[in-house]
């Protein structure tokens, strides 16, 4: 039910977002140069508006208020507002990164932290042992390691997820699949931890919102997620993976393809002595386009891989997840290296 309601809100409000984009000049057209661009013609930006409305309105109506939920919704609002600002003005990448950190700090300050992570070799690693307590209009505590880890995880996903939004329908599909996997995972623990019911419901709301956006974003897209929609996706998946019992490994596995792509993107930029913040045309979807793959095929490929990895994530142990993540990184690395060698020897243009 929650998934359906969020779907309908986003689906029905996306035409409004398209109208606003056209009236305010939120268009990605030939006047705007971006090295990672894959489409032609004028496409509306600012899809974060309808995506956020689906999450915000459904959560406001059906979820019980809490400080953590307020922090998540506030963080989501900030990502969308920053995204609209960027869609209009193309903010400097480093300034956007600073704003990402600020948003993550606000969300963590409202109670989203990582108290522990599962050790793939057995047991758990406690991150909440180092605590700083202070008095400021009441007594407050900061779990130093846990909160720093949470900020890094949130900021990383806010950026890396957006790097896999290069073709029509690519991002909303795998984001929805990932959220559904987290919802299923949360339902397994709901009998022992009632808070997981709320986490599962929020995951279903997130999935519904991105599924509602998908028909408008699938090829030929009428609107793009925009920077706000991409960072909102990363924020929600990061927060959900934390709240579902610090299942960071599960999130990394189900997001294995975009996460591996982001790993090699950062590695490539650093080794070539380029800024990791500056966009380029070297992502996996660009490579697949160069091989002649169509946009629909690439998007569906990402969805299928996400579904398969999601099934693995729901059934593997922590050690098995780590092994699977390493295998994904190696497979993608071999594929990218093979393409480079084939081009070097003139087999590929």
Secondary structure by P-SEA (a helix, b strand, c coil): caaaaaaaaaaaaaaaaaaaaaaaccccccccccccccccccccccaaaaaaaaaaaaaaccccccaaaaaaaaaaaaaaaaaaaaaaccccaaaaaaaaaaaaaaaaaaccccccccccccbbbbcccbbbbbbcccbbbbcaaaaaaaaaaaaaaacccccccccccccaaaaaaaaaaaaaaaaaaccccaaaaaaaaaaaaaaaaaaaacccccccccccccaaaaaaaaaaaaaaaaacccaaaaaaaaaaaaaaaaaaaaaaaaaacccccccccccaaaaaaaacccaaaaaaaaaaaaaaaaaaaacccaaaaaaaaaaaaaaaaaaaaaaaaaaaacccc
